[in-house]
Amino acid sequence: MDALNSRKRKMTSEFPLNDLNQDLLERVLSCLPTSSFLRLTSVCKRWKSVSHSSSFKLACSQIPSRRPWFLMVPSSPHHHNHPIIFDSAESNWKKLNKFYQIPVAAAAGLLCFLRPDSGFTVTNPVTASSREIDPPPSTAMLAVAMAAEGKIFKLVLLSGELPNLRFSEYSSVTQRWGEEASLIRNGVEIHTPYFLTKCGNVVTTQIQRSASKRYASLLIGGILYFLSSGGTVVACDLERKSFFEYPRLLPAMSEYSIDLVEVEGRMCVVLLSEFLETASLRVWGWDEGGRCWEQRAAMPPWMSHGLYGKKADVNCAGGGDGKVLVCVNSGEICRYVMCDLRENEWEELPECSVDGGRREFVSAFSFEPRIEV
């Protein structure tokens, strides 16, 4: 046994990482998960200096994708200064550097925050590098979306109200906002109906969204998707300058909570509804061929039944590899569930406990933790 241990020590000592040339060392370290690399920077001065090397950042950029982090939006306003992320690679909660604005969009390795002056700050949350963006031409914001590739990004701002929609774009290349353009309707208008409750009250079907997702939208292949105040999904084709309203998933008088999420480059809808004294949480996608909604996944009944009668709100974020993080929040419950759409598997995440106290969140924004961006 002693001879075996001695041989193991000898084999290990023959291949120390510090004996690698700089190029090979950078390639090895670039393959590590971001959390692991950040911890290893404290090992020695050489490894710490790697993070500032341009050749190391180039090696990182050649990694096709990284397991996402989720910036969690707290239910309590005074917790905004102490943000928490969920690291899907290590399946744990982490503290992040301070942010003082409200997150409104995310793309690739960047997060976009809304400032009090109606301008934006685009930040890499891993390195804390950021860029200040002037307020857009119109501050009557309806939705904000972001697209990014490498160090280049753009913001799309949608303003107005249905059916009078306008949009403008900010380019990180030109560093300015473009002129506003109007969108025209393509398809039949879907009216927001009124109906009578059992008590005889006249109510409207307008949905009440969480403040953290007030401007949330998706930008996929030049099409911006957002939820109208009536609960319909609206797709804005920015190239053709037109918009289209999808048919409703449920009758207007049904009680439900809804959110949009991007899954592997496609728009999906997450819907929490109640029927026959139980709750149902399902993921739907649009079938272009059949021109109808089709179910992609459904939470097992034993998990969703506990949501019945809770008046809960659902807010979601895409997690890559066909996964979706679903935040279910109300005055009575606060749950976080990871859904794997490929396998229709649902896993509840552990509670977040920081500094001896429990933290609760209402929504999340997904981003790739990239050092090179």
MARTI-542846 format. One record per residue (C-alpha): residue number from 1; residue in three letters; x, y, z. Coordinates in nm, 4 decimals. Last residue first. Example, Ala and Ser with C-alpha at 12.3 -4.5 7.8 and 13.67 -1.06 7.14 Angstrom:
2
SITE num residu     east    north       up
SITE   2    SER   1.3670  -0.1060   0.7140
SITE   1    ALA   1.2300  -0.4500   0.7800
END
This chain:
373
SITE num residu     east    north       up
SITE 373    VAL  -1.7290   3.9693  -2.2153
SITE 372    GLU  -1.4180   3.7594  -2.1440
SITE 371    ILE  -1.5062   3.6481  -1.7927
SITE 370    ARG  -1.8309   3.4812  -1.8949
SITE 369    PRO  -2.0990   3.3752  -1.6460
SITE 368    GLU  -2.3844   3.2990  -1.8901
SITE 367    PHE  -2.7025   3.4860  -1.8039
SITE 366    SER  -3.0531   3.4117  -1.6714
SITE 365    PHE  -3.2759   3.6699  -1.5043
SITE 364    ALA  -3.4898   3.5664  -1.2073
SITE 363    SER  -3.8268   3.6304  -1.0437
SITE 362    VAL  -4.0100   3.6768  -0.7137
SITE 361    PHE  -3.7381   3.5909  -0.4637
SITE 360    GLU  -3.7270   3.4974  -0.0956
SITE 359    ARG  -3.4221   3.5011   0.1328
SITE 358    ARG  -3.4019   3.3093   0.4601
SITE 357    GLY  -3.1676   3.4489   0.7227
SITE 356    GLY  -2.8515   3.3084   0.8830
SITE 355    ASP  -2.6176   3.5184   0.6727
SITE 354    VAL  -2.7830   3.3846   0.3561
SITE 353    SER  -3.0351   3.0999   0.3382
SITE 352    CYS  -3.1874   3.0216  -0.0004
SITE 351    GLU  -3.4360   2.7375   0.0080
SITE 350    PRO  -3.3462   2.4308  -0.1954
SITE 349    LEU  -3.4504   2.3969  -0.5612
SITE 348    GLU  -3.7486   2.1840  -0.6628
SITE 347    GLU  -3.6810   1.9504  -0.9528
SITE 346    TRP  -3.9188   1.8874  -1.2433
SITE 345    GLU  -3.8488   1.6403  -1.5247
SITE 344    ASN  -4.0254   1.6572  -1.8610
SITE 343    GLU  -3.7182   1.4927  -2.0209
SITE 342    ARG  -3.6397   1.7533  -2.2867
SITE 341    LEU  -3.8317   2.0232  -2.1022
SITE 340    ASP  -3.6111   2.0012  -1.7935
SITE 339    CYS  -3.7923   2.2133  -1.5344
SITE 338    MET  -3.6121   2.3737  -1.2419
SITE 337    VAL  -3.8482   2.4761  -0.9608
SITE 336    TYR  -3.8264   2.7667  -0.7172
SITE 335    ARG  -4.0905   2.8070  -0.4470
SITE 334    CYS  -4.2258   3.0947  -0.2379
SITE 333    ILE  -4.5633   3.0407  -0.0721
SITE 332    GLU  -4.8305   3.2254   0.1262
SITE 331    GLY  -4.8175   3.5883   0.0081
SITE 330    SER  -4.7475   3.4628  -0.3416
SITE 329    ASN  -4.4532   3.3391  -0.5479
SITE 328    VAL  -4.3723   3.0633  -0.7937
SITE 327    CYS  -4.0327   3.1111  -0.9596
SITE 326    VAL  -3.9797   2.8790  -1.2569
SITE 325    LEU  -3.6268   2.8096  -1.3838
SITE 324    VAL  -3.6422   2.6590  -1.7323
SITE 323    LYS  -3.4202   2.3912  -1.8878
SITE 322    GLY  -3.3860   2.2847  -2.2523
SITE 321    ASP  -3.0068   2.2803  -2.2476
SITE 320    GLY  -3.0016   2.6465  -2.1405
SITE 319    GLY  -3.1571   2.7962  -1.8270
SITE 318    GLY  -3.4457   3.0037  -1.9562
SITE 317    ALA  -3.5989   3.2333  -1.6957
SITE 316    CYS  -3.9481   3.2279  -1.5473
SITE 315    ASN  -4.1992   3.4229  -1.3412
SITE 314    VAL  -4.5136   3.2599  -1.2007
SITE 313    ASP  -4.7612   3.4400  -0.9710
SITE 312    ALA  -4.9511   3.2590  -0.6970
SITE 311    LYS  -5.3099   3.3111  -0.5873
SITE 310    LYS  -5.2497   3.0312  -0.3305
SITE 309    GLY  -5.5788   2.8502  -0.3917
SITE 308    TYR  -5.4128   2.5506  -0.5553
SITE 307    LEU  -5.0329   2.5666  -0.5553
SITE 306    GLY  -4.9980   2.2436  -0.3530
SITE 305    HIS  -5.1689   2.0593  -0.6386
SITE 304    SER  -4.8750   2.1417  -0.8680
SITE 303    MET  -4.6272   1.9016  -0.7088
SITE 302    TRP  -4.8499   1.5920  -0.6758
SITE 301    PRO  -4.9951   1.6733  -1.0183
SITE 300    PRO  -4.6550   1.6389  -1.1906
SITE 299    MET  -4.5568   1.9661  -1.3624
SITE 298    ALA  -4.6464   1.9587  -1.7322
SITE 297    ALA  -4.4259   1.9797  -2.0422
SITE 296    ARG  -4.4371   2.0798  -2.4091
SITE 295    GLN  -4.8108   2.1279  -2.4618
SITE 294    GLU  -4.9162   2.2507  -2.8057
SITE 293    TRP  -5.0590   2.5886  -2.9031
SITE 292    CYS  -5.2150   2.6254  -3.2481
SITE 291    ARG  -5.1359   2.7270  -3.6055
SITE 290    GLY  -5.0942   2.3603  -3.7057
SITE 289    GLY  -4.7709   2.4257  -3.8915
SITE 288    GLU  -4.6538   2.7062  -3.6652
SITE 287    ASP  -4.6993   2.4982  -3.3514
SITE 286    TRP  -4.6620   2.7490  -3.0668
SITE 285    GLY  -4.5157   2.6172  -2.7430
SITE 284    TRP  -4.6711   2.5482  -2.4050
SITE 283    VAL  -4.5315   2.4763  -2.0578
SITE 282    ARG  -4.7721   2.3634  -1.7876
SITE 281    LEU  -4.8472   2.4292  -1.4200
SITE 280    SER  -5.1876   2.2961  -1.3098
SITE 279    ALA  -5.3728   2.3660  -0.9884
SITE 278    THR  -5.6560   2.1694  -0.8269
SITE 277    GLU  -6.0161   2.2237  -0.7246
SITE 276    LEU  -6.1692   2.1389  -1.0644
SITE 275    PHE  -5.9490   2.3886  -1.2549
SITE 274    GLU  -5.6753   2.6291  -1.1550
SITE 273    SER  -5.4089   2.7792  -1.3819
SITE 272    LEU  -5.0321   2.8343  -1.3941
SITE 271    LEU  -4.9010   2.8904  -1.7467
SITE 270    VAL  -4.5456   2.8935  -1.8796
SITE 269    VAL  -4.5338   3.0076  -2.2427
SITE 268    CYS  -4.2551   2.9148  -2.4833
SITE 267    MET  -4.0612   3.1098  -2.7465
SITE 266    ARG  -3.7931   2.9135  -2.9306
SITE 265    GLY  -3.4143   2.9470  -2.9474
SITE 264    GLU  -3.3385   2.6558  -2.7191
SITE 263    VAL  -3.6041   2.7607  -2.4668
SITE 262    GLU  -3.6901   3.1297  -2.4383
SITE 261    VAL  -3.9428   3.2131  -2.1673
SITE 260    LEU  -4.2754   3.3939  -2.1480
SITE 259    ASP  -4.4939   3.4252  -1.8382
SITE 258    ILE  -4.8515   3.3518  -1.7332
SITE 257    SER  -5.0671   3.3483  -1.4206
SITE 256    TYR  -5.4229   3.2157  -1.4333
SITE 255    GLU  -5.7863   3.2730  -1.3491
SITE 254    SER  -6.0124   3.1897  -1.6407
SITE 253    MET  -6.2497   3.4617  -1.7642
SITE 252    ALA  -6.0538   3.5193  -2.0838
SITE 251    PRO  -6.0745   3.1562  -2.1917
SITE 250    LEU  -5.7349   2.9842  -2.1917
SITE 249    LEU  -5.4382   2.9743  -2.4303
SITE 248    ARG  -5.5401   3.2924  -2.6073
SITE 247    PRO  -5.4715   3.3251  -2.9773
SITE 246    TYR  -5.1402   3.4892  -3.0748
SITE 245    GLU  -5.1254   3.8616  -3.1456
SITE 244    PHE  -4.9147   3.9737  -3.4436
SITE 243    PHE  -4.6862   4.2705  -3.4979
SITE 242    SER  -4.5346   4.4483  -3.7985
SITE 241    LYS  -4.2175   4.6400  -3.8817
SITE 240    ARG  -4.0969   4.3819  -4.1345
SITE 239    GLU  -3.7499   4.3744  -3.9775
SITE 238    LEU  -3.8685   4.4242  -3.6207
SITE 237    ASP  -4.1257   4.1449  -3.6343
SITE 236    CYS  -4.3171   4.2063  -3.3122
SITE 235    ALA  -4.4828   3.9007  -3.1538
SITE 234    VAL  -4.7593   3.9575  -2.8980
SITE 233    VAL  -4.8658   3.6942  -2.6435
SITE 232    THR  -5.2050   3.7688  -2.4903
SITE 231    GLY  -5.2600   3.8403  -2.1205
SITE 230    GLY  -5.4782   4.1502  -2.1542
SITE 229    SER  -5.1926   4.3828  -2.0500
SITE 228    SER  -4.9972   4.2437  -2.3444
SITE 227    LEU  -4.7204   3.9916  -2.2907
SITE 226    PHE  -4.4025   4.0337  -2.4943
SITE 225    TYR  -4.2180   3.8768  -2.7867
SITE 224    LEU  -3.9586   4.0599  -2.9973
SITE 223    ILE  -3.8697   3.9001  -3.3301
SITE 222    GLY  -3.5266   3.9570  -3.4876
SITE 221    GLY  -3.4086   3.6010  -3.4294
SITE 220    ILE  -3.5335   3.5762  -3.0735
SITE 219    LEU  -3.5742   3.8832  -2.8504
SITE 218    LEU  -3.7836   3.8026  -2.5444
SITE 217    SER  -3.9675   4.0439  -2.3151
SITE 216    ALA  -3.9611   4.1764  -1.9600
SITE 215    TYR  -4.0655   4.5387  -1.9018
SITE 214    ARG  -4.2831   4.4836  -1.5940
SITE 213    LYS  -4.0996   4.1682  -1.4919
SITE 212    SER  -3.9649   4.2961  -1.1570
SITE 211    ALA  -4.2892   4.4812  -1.0918
SITE 210    SER  -4.4716   4.1473  -1.0985
SITE 209    ARG  -4.7462   4.1444  -1.3568
SITE 208    GLN  -5.1157   4.2192  -1.3063
SITE 207    ILE  -5.3192   4.0807  -1.5941
SITE 206    GLN  -5.6037   4.2652  -1.7633
SITE 205    THR  -5.9075   4.0405  -1.7846
SITE 204    THR  -6.1589   4.3116  -1.6984
SITE 203    VAL  -6.4189   4.3047  -1.4249
SITE 202    VAL  -6.7929   4.3762  -1.3932
SITE 201    ASN  -6.9163   4.2607  -1.0534
SITE 200    GLY  -7.2269   4.0403  -1.0321
SITE 199    CYS  -7.1089   3.8289  -0.7393
SITE 198    LYS  -7.0570   3.5285  -0.9671
SITE 197    THR  -6.8283   3.7492  -1.1752
SITE 196    LEU  -6.9515   3.9328  -1.4827
SITE 195    PHE  -6.7315   3.9763  -1.7891
SITE 194    TYR  -6.5157   4.2301  -1.9724
SITE 193    PRO  -6.3167   4.1474  -2.2830
SITE 192    THR  -5.9685   4.2545  -2.3962
SITE 191    HIS  -6.0065   4.2433  -2.7742
SITE 190    ILE  -5.7910   4.0309  -3.0020
SITE 189    GLU  -5.7249   4.2148  -3.3287
SITE 188    VAL  -5.7004   3.9902  -3.6346
SITE 187    GLY  -5.3739   3.9574  -3.8245
SITE 186    ASN  -5.0680   4.1721  -3.8922
SITE 185    ARG  -5.0876   4.5009  -3.7052
SITE 184    ILE  -4.8490   4.7791  -3.8020
SITE 183    LEU  -4.5316   4.8768  -3.6138
SITE 182    SER  -4.3886   5.2291  -3.6016
SITE 181    ALA  -4.0194   5.3202  -3.6126
SITE 180    GLU  -3.8159   5.5311  -3.3711
SITE 179    GLU  -3.4791   5.6595  -3.4888
SITE 178    GLY  -3.1640   5.4849  -3.3733
SITE 177    TRP  -3.0161   5.5147  -3.0252
SITE 176    ARG  -2.6432   5.5697  -2.9888
SITE 175    GLN  -2.3171   5.3897  -2.9144
SITE 174    THR  -2.2508   5.3173  -3.2851
SITE 173    VAL  -2.1140   4.9695  -3.2074
SITE 172    SER  -2.3061   4.9194  -2.8817
SITE 171    SER  -2.6235   4.9641  -3.0834
SITE 170    TYR  -2.9450   5.1022  -2.9315
SITE 169    GLU  -3.2713   5.0229  -3.1070
SITE 168    SER  -3.6093   5.1970  -3.1272
SITE 167    PHE  -3.9642   5.0645  -3.1279
SITE 166    ARG  -4.3181   5.1893  -3.1789
SITE 165    LEU  -4.6600   5.0392  -3.1048
SITE 164    ASN  -5.0037   5.1904  -3.1562
SITE 163    PRO  -5.2314   4.8832  -3.1363
SITE 162    LEU  -5.1662   4.8267  -2.8514
SITE 161    GLU  -4.9874   5.0756  -2.6276
SITE 160    GLY  -4.6772   5.2869  -2.6822
SITE 159    SER  -4.3115   5.1878  -2.6471
SITE 158    LEU  -4.0823   4.8973  -2.7336
SITE 157    LEU  -3.7115   4.9407  -2.6605
SITE 156    VAL  -3.4580   4.7129  -2.8266
SITE 155    LEU  -3.1086   4.7008  -2.6809
SITE 154    LYS  -2.8028   4.5901  -2.8757
SITE 153    PHE  -2.4852   4.4042  -2.7920
SITE 152    ILE  -2.1298   4.3553  -2.9158
SITE 151    LYS  -1.8613   4.2243  -2.6790
SITE 150    GLY  -1.9258   3.8597  -2.7652
SITE 149    GLU  -2.2728   3.8275  -2.9107
SITE 148    ALA  -2.5551   4.0084  -2.7385
SITE 147    ALA  -2.9296   4.0625  -2.7722
SITE 146    MET  -3.1374   4.2710  -2.5317
SITE 145    ALA  -3.5071   4.3298  -2.4727
SITE 144    VAL  -3.7123   4.6087  -2.3155
SITE 143    ALA  -4.0919   4.6314  -2.3062
SITE 142    LEU  -4.3651   4.8963  -2.2739
SITE 141    MET  -4.1491   5.2014  -2.2120
SITE 140    ALA  -4.2888   5.5523  -2.2283
SITE 139    THR  -3.9326   5.6936  -2.2029
SITE 138    SER  -3.9172   5.7713  -2.5745
SITE 137    PRO  -3.5937   5.8915  -2.7346
SITE 136    PRO  -3.3929   5.6487  -2.5173
SITE 135    PRO  -3.2105   5.7506  -2.1953
SITE 134    ASP  -2.8305   5.7484  -2.2292
SITE 133    ILE  -2.6414   5.4224  -2.1871
SITE 132    GLU  -2.3764   5.3648  -1.9181
SITE 131    ARG  -2.1377   5.0764  -1.9800
SITE 130    SER  -2.0231   4.8193  -1.7258
SITE 129    SER  -1.7370   4.6059  -1.5954
SITE 128    ALA  -1.8372   4.4179  -1.2778
SITE 127    THR  -1.6147   4.1217  -1.3825
SITE 126    VAL  -1.8735   3.8496  -1.3175
SITE 125    PRO  -2.1842   4.0692  -1.3386
SITE 124    ASN  -2.0951   4.1932  -1.6894
SITE 123    THR  -2.3011   4.5081  -1.6910
SITE 122    VAL  -2.5259   4.7151  -1.9182
SITE 121    THR  -2.6514   5.0285  -1.7434
SITE 120    PHE  -2.9648   5.1935  -1.8782
SITE 119    GLY  -3.1176   5.5408  -1.8871
SITE 118    SER  -3.4607   5.6224  -1.7479
SITE 117    ASP  -3.3067   5.8735  -1.4976
SITE 116    PRO  -3.3730   5.6269  -1.2119
SITE 115    ARG  -3.1537   5.3656  -1.3869
SITE 114    LEU  -3.2806   5.0505  -1.5574
SITE 113    PHE  -3.0391   4.7571  -1.5482
SITE 112    CYS  -2.9222   4.5323  -1.8331
SITE 111    LEU  -2.7342   4.2095  -1.7645
SITE 110    LEU  -2.4631   4.0594  -1.9842
SITE 109    GLY  -2.3030   3.7185  -2.0386
SITE 108    ALA  -2.5396   3.5990  -2.3152
SITE 107    ALA  -2.8459   3.8227  -2.2895
SITE 106    ALA  -3.0325   3.9743  -1.9961
SITE 105    ALA  -3.3113   4.2275  -1.9502
SITE 104    VAL  -3.4873   4.4541  -1.6984
SITE 103    PRO  -3.2762   4.4437  -1.3823
SITE 102    ILE  -3.3624   4.7284  -1.1387
SITE 101    GLN  -3.0741   4.9462  -1.0284
SITE 100    TYR  -2.8344   4.9534  -0.7318
SITE  99    PHE  -2.6161   4.6512  -0.7923
SITE  98    LYS  -2.3739   4.5130  -0.5368
SITE  97    ASN  -2.1360   4.2311  -0.6239
SITE  96    LEU  -2.2839   3.8820  -0.6038
SITE  95    LYS  -2.3608   3.6414  -0.3235
SITE  94    LYS  -2.3952   3.2741  -0.4137
SITE  93    TRP  -2.6615   3.0042  -0.4017
SITE  92    ASN  -2.5958   2.6421  -0.4983
SITE  91    SER  -2.6454   2.3911  -0.7766
SITE  90    GLU  -2.2757   2.3864  -0.8803
SITE  89    ALA  -2.3288   2.4368  -1.2538
SITE  88    SER  -2.6734   2.5942  -1.2004
SITE  87    ASP  -2.5271   2.8766  -0.9903
SITE  86    PHE  -2.8195   3.0579  -0.8286
SITE  85    ILE  -2.7418   3.4264  -0.7839
SITE  84    ILE  -2.8016   3.6596  -0.4917
SITE  83    PRO  -2.8031   4.0374  -0.4914
SITE  82    HIS  -2.7265   4.2482  -0.1832
SITE  81    ASN  -2.8318   4.6032  -0.2769
SITE  80    HIS  -3.1703   4.4787  -0.4013
SITE  79    HIS  -3.2402   4.3344  -0.0533
SITE  78    HIS  -3.4049   4.6588   0.0641
SITE  77    PRO  -3.6831   4.6065  -0.1933
SITE  76    SER  -3.8071   4.2759  -0.0402
SITE  75    SER  -3.9324   4.0131  -0.2856
SITE  74    PRO  -3.5817   3.9659  -0.4171
SITE  73    VAL  -3.4884   3.9392  -0.7885
SITE  72    MET  -3.2586   3.6415  -0.8374
SITE  71    LEU  -2.9749   3.6681  -1.0900
SITE  70    PHE  -2.9606   3.3195  -1.2385
SITE  69    TRP  -2.6266   3.1726  -1.3444
SITE  68    PRO  -2.6052   2.9697  -1.6602
SITE  67    ARG  -2.3989   2.6620  -1.7487
SITE  66    ARG  -2.1423   2.7780  -1.9997
SITE  65    SER  -2.1470   2.7746  -2.3780
SITE  64    PRO  -1.9258   2.7359  -2.6850
SITE  63    ILE  -1.5868   2.7730  -2.5057
SITE  62    GLN  -1.3833   2.9648  -2.7648
SITE  61    SER  -1.4443   3.2932  -2.5817
SITE  60    CYS  -1.2574   3.1551  -2.2814
SITE  59    ALA  -0.9421   3.0987  -2.4912
SITE  58    LEU  -0.9649   3.4602  -2.6144
SITE  57    LYS  -0.9990   3.5756  -2.2552
SITE  56    PHE  -0.6845   3.3798  -2.1714
SITE  55    SER  -0.4988   3.5431  -2.4642
SITE  54    SER  -0.6026   3.8867  -2.3375
SITE  53    SER  -0.4564   3.8089  -1.9931
SITE  52    HIS  -0.6263   3.9695  -1.6938
SITE  51    SER  -0.7648   3.6409  -1.5547
SITE  50    VAL  -0.4224   3.4784  -1.5971
SITE  49    SER  -0.2689   3.7159  -1.3433
SITE  48    LYS  -0.4518   3.5331  -1.0650
SITE  47    TRP  -0.3052   3.2023  -1.1762
SITE  46    ARG   0.0461   3.3438  -1.1662
SITE  45    LYS  -0.0048   3.5131  -0.8309
SITE  44    CYS  -0.1015   3.1881  -0.6601
SITE  43    VAL  -0.4008   2.9877  -0.5351
SITE  42    SER  -0.6356   3.2863  -0.4948
SITE  41    THR  -0.7301   3.2805  -0.8626
SITE  40    LEU  -0.8521   2.9237  -0.8041
SITE  39    ARG  -1.1792   3.0393  -0.6494
SITE  38    LEU  -1.2667   3.2490  -0.9546
SITE  37    PHE  -1.1797   2.9527  -1.1786
SITE  36    SER  -1.4133   2.7179  -0.9921
SITE  35    SER  -1.7039   2.9636  -1.0115
SITE  34    THR  -1.6484   3.0146  -1.3852
SITE  33    PRO  -1.6603   2.6427  -1.4614
SITE  32    LEU  -1.3148   2.5259  -1.5766
SITE  31    CYS  -1.2347   2.4998  -1.9481
SITE  30    SER  -1.0551   2.8362  -1.9513
SITE  29    LEU  -0.8133   2.7061  -1.6860
SITE  28    VAL  -0.6788   2.4346  -1.9174
SITE  27    ARG  -0.6431   2.6706  -2.2146
SITE  26    GLU  -0.4687   2.9295  -2.0008
SITE  25    LEU  -0.2221   2.6706  -1.8715
SITE  24    LEU  -0.1493   2.5581  -2.2287
SITE  23    ASP  -0.0677   2.9118  -2.3426
SITE  22    GLN   0.1391   2.9937  -2.0336
SITE  21    ASN   0.3615   2.6869  -2.0539
SITE  20    LEU   0.2765   2.4089  -1.8138
SITE  19    ASP   0.5165   2.3521  -1.5245
SITE  18    ASN   0.2803   2.5306  -1.2868
SITE  17    LEU   0.0163   2.2689  -1.3572
SITE  16    PRO   0.2269   1.9981  -1.1935
SITE  15    PHE   0.2664   1.6837  -1.4069
SITE  14    GLU   0.5504   1.4742  -1.2643
SITE  13    SER   0.4429   1.5453  -0.9053
SITE  12    THR   0.1193   1.3577  -0.9582
SITE  11    MET   0.2938   1.0468  -1.0906
SITE  10    LYS   0.5338   1.0478  -0.7937
SITE   9    ARG   0.2558   1.0899  -0.5422
SITE   8    LYS   0.0676   0.7993  -0.6998
SITE   7    ARG   0.3832   0.5835  -0.6948
SITE   6    SER   0.4362   0.6599  -0.3245
SITE   5    ASN   0.0746   0.5705  -0.2502
SITE   4    LEU   0.1193   0.2365  -0.4299
SITE   3    ALA   0.4479   0.1632  -0.2510
SITE   2    ASP   0.2866   0.2391   0.0853
SITE   1    MET   0.0000   0.0000   0.0000
END
